[in-house]
Amino acid sequence: MPLGQTQTWMQSLLAGLAGLMAAACLSVPPAAWAQASADPLSDAPEARVAPAAQSFIDAPTYAEALVRWRSATDVDAWIAARFEYDKARAIALSETQRQRNARLPIIAPTDFFARPSGVCVDLARFGVETLRQIDPAAKATYLMIEFDPLTIAGHTLRRHWLVTFESGGQRYFFADSKRPGFIAGPYASTREFIDEYERYRGRRIVAFQERESFERQLRRAAERQR
């Protein structure tokens, strides 16, 4: 083989190997999360699914982001790059603090975009309201999960929020503060996801409910584990 062709062939081979390695780094099979050991004492991120260098569609304002983004994948990529968990706010929104003090407002999407720091319900609100605007067909809703109560330093932690949406007749779940940048799915039902998520979190889920809003609603039956 002539020298020029050999060099070209080697360059193509190296480029191909680099591409495969990059793809492997970005690929995280859903089963890996189910088998991973999560810290049951926090809703803070376990790890980033994608490295900081992963590309995402940025925008100067939230209004412009709504024009540029098209799907949950776009929202998810931005979350992976920008979201920061606020531990102090998690305590302030605990069951104990909410009973003692005035109710804290959940961060509005516009404010969250400007300063993407918060807890699970802030991230879920951003995911639901954003996806409803850019892709109404996805039918984004809140998934409220109730764990067995956990008390840390006198603060009771029980509820966790994330987003569920539809695509191709299947269920998907994202905007989870525990694993930002990860879309779980497809699942045939929310029940199937809950069973897997319970194993991943290492905490018993006593109830879960799909909701149109994060606001308190009139009491209604939540689906409970058998």
NURO-735518 format. One record per residue (C-alpha): residue number from 0; x, y, z. Coordinates in Angstrom, 1 decimal. Each point is the difference from the previous one (the first is absolute). Last residue first. Example, Ala and Ser with C-alpha at 12.3 -4.5 7.8 and 13.67 -1.06 7.14 Angstrom:
residues 2
[1,[13.7,-1.1,7.1]]
[0,[-1.4,-3.4,0.7]]
END
This chain:
residues 226
[225,[-49.3,-4.4,47.4]]
[224,[1.5,3.4,-0.6]]
[223,[-2.3,3.0,0.1]]
[222,[-1.6,1.9,-2.8]]
[221,[-1.0,3.4,1.3]]
[220,[-3.6,0.6,1.1]]
[219,[-1.1,3.6,-0.1]]
[218,[0.2,2.9,2.4]]
[217,[-0.7,3.3,-1.7]]
[216,[3.2,1.3,-1.5]]
[215,[3.2,1.5,1.2]]
[214,[1.9,1.7,-2.8]]
[213,[2.5,-2.0,-2.0]]
[212,[-2.5,-0.1,-2.9]]
[211,[-1.4,-2.4,-2.5]]
[210,[0.7,-2.9,2.2]]
[209,[1.2,-3.6,-0.3]]
[208,[0.0,-1.7,3.4]]
[207,[2.2,-2.3,2.0]]
[206,[-0.2,-1.8,3.3]]
[205,[1.9,-2.0,2.5]]
[204,[3.4,0.0,-1.8]]
[203,[2.5,-1.9,2.0]]
[202,[3.5,1.5,-0.2]]
[201,[3.1,-1.4,-1.7]]
[200,[-0.2,2.6,-2.7]]
[199,[0.8,-2.4,-2.9]]
[198,[-2.3,-2.7,1.3]]
[197,[-2.9,2.4,0.5]]
[196,[0.6,1.4,-3.5]]
[195,[-0.4,-3.4,-1.6]]
[194,[-3.4,-0.6,1.6]]
[193,[-1.0,3.6,-0.7]]
[192,[0.8,-0.3,-3.7]]
[191,[-2.2,-3.1,-0.4]]
[190,[-2.8,1.7,1.9]]
[189,[0.3,3.0,-2.4]]
[188,[-0.9,-2.3,-2.9]]
[187,[1.4,-1.6,-3.1]]
[186,[3.4,1.5,0.6]]
[185,[2.3,1.7,-2.4]]
[184,[1.8,1.3,1.8]]
[183,[2.1,2.1,2.4]]
[182,[1.3,3.3,-1.4]]
[181,[3.2,1.0,1.8]]
[180,[1.6,3.4,0.0]]
[179,[-0.7,0.5,3.7]]
[178,[0.2,-3.1,2.1]]
[177,[-1.2,0.6,3.5]]
[176,[-1.6,3.3,-0.9]]
[175,[-2.3,-1.8,-2.4]]
[174,[-1.0,2.0,-3.0]]
[173,[-0.8,-3.2,-1.9]]
[172,[-2.5,-2.9,-0.3]]
[171,[-1.3,-1.8,-3.2]]
[170,[-3.2,-1.9,-0.6]]
[169,[-0.8,-1.8,-3.3]]
[168,[-2.7,0.5,-2.6]]
[167,[2.5,1.4,-2.5]]
[166,[1.0,2.8,2.4]]
[165,[-1.7,0.9,3.3]]
[164,[1.3,2.1,2.9]]
[163,[0.9,-0.3,3.6]]
[162,[1.7,2.6,2.1]]
[161,[1.7,-0.2,3.5]]
[160,[-0.9,0.7,3.6]]
[159,[1.0,-1.6,3.3]]
[158,[-1.9,0.0,3.3]]
[157,[1.0,-1.3,3.4]]
[156,[2.7,1.9,1.9]]
[155,[-0.5,0.8,3.7]]
[154,[2.5,2.4,1.5]]
[153,[1.4,-0.6,3.5]]
[152,[3.6,-0.4,-1.2]]
[151,[-1.1,-2.5,-2.7]]
[150,[-3.4,-1.7,0.4]]
[149,[-1.2,-2.3,-2.8]]
[148,[-3.7,-0.7,-0.6]]
[147,[-0.7,-3.0,-2.2]]
[146,[0.0,1.4,-3.5]]
[145,[-2.8,1.9,-1.7]]
[144,[0.6,0.6,-3.7]]
[143,[-1.7,2.8,-1.9]]
[142,[0.1,-0.4,-3.8]]
[141,[-0.8,3.3,-1.7]]
[140,[-1.5,0.1,-3.5]]
[139,[1.2,0.5,-3.6]]
[138,[-2.5,-0.9,-2.7]]
[137,[2.7,-0.6,-2.6]]
[136,[-2.4,1.4,-2.7]]
[135,[0.5,3.5,1.6]]
[134,[3.6,0.1,-1.2]]
[133,[1.6,3.5,0.5]]
[132,[-2.5,1.4,2.5]]
[131,[-0.9,-3.1,2.0]]
[130,[3.7,-0.9,0.0]]
[129,[1.0,3.2,1.8]]
[128,[-2.8,-0.1,2.6]]
[127,[0.8,-3.6,0.9]]
[126,[3.8,0.2,0.0]]
[125,[0.2,3.3,1.9]]
[124,[-2.6,-1.2,2.6]]
[123,[2.0,-3.3,0.4]]
[122,[3.2,2.0,0.6]]
[121,[-1.6,2.1,2.7]]
[120,[-1.6,-3.1,1.5]]
[119,[3.3,-1.9,0.2]]
[118,[2.1,2.8,1.5]]
[117,[1.4,3.3,-1.1]]
[116,[2.7,1.7,-2.1]]
[115,[-0.4,0.9,-3.6]]
[114,[0.3,3.8,0.4]]
[113,[-1.3,1.8,-3.1]]
[112,[-1.8,-3.1,-1.2]]
[111,[-1.5,-0.5,3.5]]
[110,[-1.3,3.5,0.0]]
[109,[-1.9,-0.5,-3.3]]
[108,[-1.1,-3.5,1.1]]
[107,[-1.6,1.3,3.2]]
[106,[1.7,-1.2,3.3]]
[105,[-2.4,-1.7,2.4]]
[104,[-1.2,2.5,2.6]]
[103,[0.9,-0.6,3.7]]
[102,[-2.9,-0.7,2.3]]
[101,[0.1,1.9,3.3]]
[100,[1.8,-1.7,2.8]]
[99,[-0.4,-2.9,2.5]]
[98,[-1.9,-2.5,-2.1]]
[97,[2.0,0.6,-3.1]]
[96,[3.2,-0.3,2.1]]
[95,[-0.8,-3.5,1.2]]
[94,[-1.2,-1.3,-3.4]]
[93,[3.2,1.2,-1.6]]
[92,[0.0,3.0,-2.3]]
[91,[2.5,2.0,2.1]]
[90,[2.2,-3.1,0.2]]
[89,[0.0,-0.4,-3.8]]
[88,[0.7,3.7,-0.3]]
[87,[3.2,-0.4,1.9]]
[86,[1.1,-2.9,-2.2]]
[85,[-0.4,2.0,-3.2]]
[84,[0.7,-2.3,-3.0]]
[83,[1.6,1.5,-3.1]]
[82,[-1.4,-0.3,-3.5]]
[81,[1.9,1.4,-2.9]]
[80,[1.6,-2.6,-2.3]]
[79,[-2.3,-3.0,0.7]]
[78,[-3.1,2.3,0.1]]
[77,[0.9,1.4,-3.4]]
[76,[0.3,-3.5,-1.5]]
[75,[-3.4,-0.9,1.6]]
[74,[-1.8,2.9,-1.5]]
[73,[1.2,-0.9,-3.5]]
[72,[-0.8,-3.7,0.5]]
[71,[-3.4,0.9,1.3]]
[70,[-0.8,1.5,-3.4]]
[69,[0.2,3.0,-2.3]]
[68,[2.2,2.7,1.6]]
[67,[0.9,3.1,-2.0]]
[66,[-3.2,2.0,0.5]]
[65,[-0.5,-0.9,3.6]]
[64,[3.7,0.8,0.6]]
[63,[-0.6,3.5,-1.3]]
[62,[-2.7,0.7,2.6]]
[61,[2.3,-1.5,2.7]]
[60,[2.7,2.5,-0.9]]
[59,[3.5,0.1,-1.5]]
[58,[-0.4,-3.5,-1.6]]
[57,[1.9,-3.2,0.2]]
[56,[-0.5,-3.2,-2.1]]
[55,[2.1,-2.7,1.5]]
[54,[3.3,-1.7,-0.8]]
[53,[1.6,-2.4,2.5]]
[52,[3.2,1.6,1.3]]
[51,[-1.2,-0.2,3.5]]
[50,[0.1,-3.8,-0.1]]
[49,[-3.3,-1.9,-0.4]]
[48,[-1.8,-2.1,2.6]]
[47,[1.2,2.3,2.8]]
[46,[0.2,-1.8,3.3]]
[45,[-2.1,-0.6,3.2]]
[44,[-1.9,3.2,-0.3]]
[43,[-1.5,1.3,3.3]]
[42,[-3.2,-1.6,1.2]]
[41,[1.7,-1.0,3.2]]
[40,[0.2,-2.7,2.8]]
[39,[-0.6,-3.0,-2.2]]
[38,[3.4,0.3,-1.7]]
[37,[-0.4,-2.0,-3.2]]
[36,[1.5,-3.4,-0.7]]
[35,[0.0,-0.7,-3.7]]
[34,[-1.9,-3.1,-1.3]]
[33,[-3.1,1.9,-1.2]]
[32,[2.2,2.8,-1.4]]
[31,[2.0,-2.4,-2.0]]
[30,[-3.2,-1.6,-1.4]]
[29,[-0.8,3.3,-1.7]]
[28,[3.1,-0.3,-2.1]]
[27,[2.4,2.9,0.3]]
[26,[1.5,1.0,-3.4]]
[25,[2.0,3.2,0.0]]
[24,[3.3,-1.6,0.8]]
[23,[-0.6,-2.8,-2.5]]
[22,[-0.8,2.5,-2.8]]
[21,[3.2,1.9,0.7]]
[20,[2.0,-3.2,-0.2]]
[19,[-1.7,-1.0,-3.3]]
[18,[0.8,3.4,-1.5]]
[17,[3.6,-0.2,1.1]]
[16,[0.3,-3.4,-1.6]]
[15,[-1.4,1.3,-3.3]]
[14,[2.3,3.0,0.0]]
[13,[3.0,-2.3,0.6]]
[12,[-1.1,-2.3,-2.9]]
[11,[-0.5,3.0,-2.4]]
[10,[3.4,1.4,0.9]]
[9,[1.6,-3.3,-0.5]]
[8,[-1.6,-0.5,-3.4]]
[7,[1.0,3.5,-1.1]]
[6,[3.6,-0.7,1.1]]
[5,[0.1,-3.3,-1.9]]
[4,[-1.5,1.6,-3.1]]
[3,[2.8,2.6,0.0]]
[2,[2.7,-2.6,0.6]]
[1,[-1.1,-2.2,-2.9]]
[0,[-1.5,-3.4,0.9]]
END
